[in-house]
Amino acid sequence: MNKYMGFYELNSSSLPTVPWQQFMPDTRLDKGLLWTVRVAVESGNDHNLPRAVGVPADEAELKGNEFLSEYGSNGIVIYYPYFIAEKSGVLDINGHRTVIEAVEKDLWNLVTFGRKNVTVILEKGQEEEYFGQADFLDKNEIDELVKYASVISGRYRQELSEGKFILAEWSYAYNTDIHYKPIGERYLVFYELRTI
């Protein structure tokens, strides 16, 4: 499962996910919000694809149409309201263990800059292992992430039995206003799911 399929899988899962929609040439976005626009391809390299993150509606529409011109024949362009991440990370799930990697703020800090506040390893039949700042994630956050890791494991047990790994990207986040200020209650959101 690549990013393209992962977006559809997230939509049909019971995971809390971004409310993405497919961008079309006539898409008009709410000017009172900031937006994220992303690309997913059906086949080929799906790493480092273009995106516009946390941009005003006019810029998001412009980028969406640019991305459609370049990638529309081999994939989709999606959009969703921008959120501000308080903590982000990856669930790395295989048949024997779940690894939670977490970083302060945006996932970009982990995947691009290699920063990590904590790694939690949950191996079946073993005690939890912590590397880094053990109190970065509280017990409720770990329990919630483990609960969704279990949901993912159940849904993709065939892939896991074949020795594949499932990666799920997540954030504890807030909605935002046009000025990048957090609004509302904090929530957990998943925004990428794929197998490797």
N, C-alpha and C positions, 0 to 999 in steps of 0.2 A: 504494500500500500504506500503510494507516494503522497505528496501534499495534496494533489488534486483530489484523489480518492478520500484522503483524510478529512478534507473539509466536508464532504458529503457524509462520511461516517460520523463525524462530530454532530452534524445536524440531526442525524437519526438516532443518536445515542441518548442515554439519560444523564450524560455529563453536562454540567453547566457550561455553556459555550457562548462565544460571541454571536450576536444576532446578524450573521452575515447575509448579504444578498448579492446576487450576480449583477455586476455593472453592465449596463447596456448604453448604446450611444445617446439615448434620450433620458438617461438617469439624471435627476435633479436632486441635489442634496440640501438638507436643512442648513441654512446659513447661521443658525444659532448654535451649531455644534462643530466640533473638530472631527475629522474623519481619518480613517486608515483605509488605504486601497492597496490590495495585494494581487499577485499573479500566481496561478498554479497551472502547470502544464500537464497534459495527459501522458506524455512520454518524453524521454530525454532527461537531461540534467535539470533537477528541480532545486538546486542549491543556489543561493545568492541571486534569486530572481528580484527584479525591481519592486519597490514598494514606496508608498508615500505614507508617512506615519504622523498623525497629529497635525494635519494640515487643514486650513479653512476650506469651506465647501467649493469655492471657485477653483482653487488649486487642485483639490481632489478630483473634481470633474475633468479638468484639463489632463491630469495624470492618468485618470481612468481611461480616457479616450486614446491617449498615447499608448498605454499598455495594451488596449484592445487592438490597435492597429498592428502592433508588433507581435502579440501573443494570442490574439483571438482565434486564429485558425488552429492552434494546437493546445488550447486550454481555456481557462476562464479568468476573468478579473472579478474580484469580489471587493466589497466595501462593508464597513461597519463603523459605528461610532467609536471614536478614540477613547481610551481609558488610561488612567495614570496608575502604574503599578507601584505598590508598596514593597512587595516581595515577589520574586518570580523564580521559575525553575523548570526542571525537567524530571518527569517520572521515567525511569529506565526500567522496563519490566521484562523479565524473562521467566522461564518455567520454574526457577528455583529461588529467585530473589527479586526484590524491588529496591532500586536505588533512587533516593530523592536528592537531587542537587538543588540548592537554593542560593539566591543572591539578592542583595538589596536592590530595590527598584526594578528597572527594566531587565528583561531577559538578555538584551543586547550586552549587558555587562558580563554575562556568563559566556554566551556563544561567540562574541567578538573579541572581548578583552580577556577572557579566561579567568575572570574573577569568580570566586565562590566564597560564600559565607559559611556554608555547611554542606557536608555530604552525609546522608543517613543511609546506612545499608541495613536492610531488613531481609535476612536470610532465613528460610524456613527452618524452624527448630533451633534457631540461635538467638542470642540477645541482640538487640539493636546496637549497631556500631555508629559512632559519631566521629567525624573528622572535621575540624574547624570549630566554629563557634556553636557549641552544643545547644545553647539556649536561643539561637536565632529563630527557630520555629518552635512555637509552644506546642504543648501536648494536643490541644484541640486541632491545631493546623495539621500536625502529623497524622492524627487520627482521621481527619477529613481526607487528606491526600491518600492515605492507605485505603480508605473506603472506596475511593474512586479507582485506585490501582486494582482493587479486587473486581470492580465492575468491568474494567478494561480486560483483565485477565480472563474473566468468564466469557466475555464477548469474543475474544480472540484466542481461545484455547487451542484451536486448530493450528494457527500460526505459531503459537508458543510451543506446541508439541513438535513442530518441525524445526525447532531450534532458533526461531527468529526472535528478535527483540521488538518490543513496542515502545516507542518514544512518544510521550505526551507532554506538550509545553503548556505551562499554567502560570497564572499570576493571581495574587491577592490584589485587588484593584478597586479603584473608585471611578465613577463617571466624572466627567470634567466639563467645565464651561468653556466658552470661546477664549478665555484668558488663561487656560491651563490650570485652573484652580479646581481642586477636588470638590465634588458635591455628592451628597447622599451617603449611603452606608457602604462599607467595604464588602466585597464579595469575591468568591473564587470563580475564576473563568479559565476554561481550556480553549486554546486557539490553534493548536496543531497536533495532529496525530498521524504517526506513520510507522511502518515496519522497516527493520533493517536486518 
